[in-house]
Amino acid sequence: MIELPVDQVRRLVADARQDVQDFLGLAGTWTEQHLPAHAAAVTTALARALDLAPAP
C-alpha cells in the first residue's frame, strides 16, 4: 500500500494530464509534417481517444 496526501495525488494527476496533453501537441506536429493531408483527422481522432481537446 502507498499512502499519499490528497494534494500530492491531485498534483500527480494534473501532471499526468499535462503530459498527455503535451503528447497530443507533439503528435499533432508530427502528423502535420508526415501526414499533412490527414493531420487534422488523425489529431482529432487521437484527441478523442485520449478524451482531450485537440491542441491549438
Secondary structure, DSSP 8 states (H G I E B T S, - for coil): -----HHHHHHHHHHHHHHHHHHHHHHHHHHHHH-TTTHHHHHHHHHHHHT-----
